[in-house]
Amino acid sequence: MYKISYFQKALSIIFVISLALSCNSNSKSTQQTVVPFLKKNKKYIYVSINGKPEINQEFDEASQFKNGIAKVSLNNKDFFINKSGTRLFNLAFDKCKMFKDGVARICIKEKWGCINREGRLMVSTNWDEINEFSDGLCAVKLNHKWGYINKKGDLEIAVQFDKANEFKDGLAKVTNGDESFYIGKNGKSWKE
């Protein structure tokens, strides 16, 4: 059994209740809310809204569930689990980011790529850094320069910028040296 101080227990209960109340109260979901809970030994487990342990496996880090998936860390490896605690895709990564729009960024041996919700590699782990997709493209960094790829991993705009922001409404702000300007998805630029 876990020994938890009254103060820790009270804070945990308040957190869980606040989280539950912030959920859509009109939702008719039959799935119970499960949230990470930090134990006294600095390890996380997942508990239900009433504080009952639901996933007893301990993790070094644990995220909230989003669309039935959570990102967890254990022994310097990141991976995804479902609400029953089962590891998804039978894959572990040096680092990974939570899924957004069906895509998760992953890092293996200091190189970044992307997988889809089925765990299939969408973008090979060739990049020094990779940002989130926006307007169908994402900024990628290789050898200190940035460019843009599509969801197939094809280079759409050559790696050439010192800084690159996400696309919004068909435009992205980029920087080369002291000069900042906007580019379209075709790579053509407009100066500020």
ABEGO torsion letter per residue (X at the ends): XBBBBAAAAAAAAAAAAAAAAABBAABABABBBBBBBBBAAGBBBBBBAAGBBABABBBABBBBBBGGBBBBBBGGBBBBBBAAGBBBGGBBBABBBBBBGGBBBBBBGGBBBBBBAAGBBABBBABABBBBBBGGBBBBBBGGBBBBBBAAGBBABBBABABBBBBBGGBBBBBBEABBBBBBAAGBBBBX
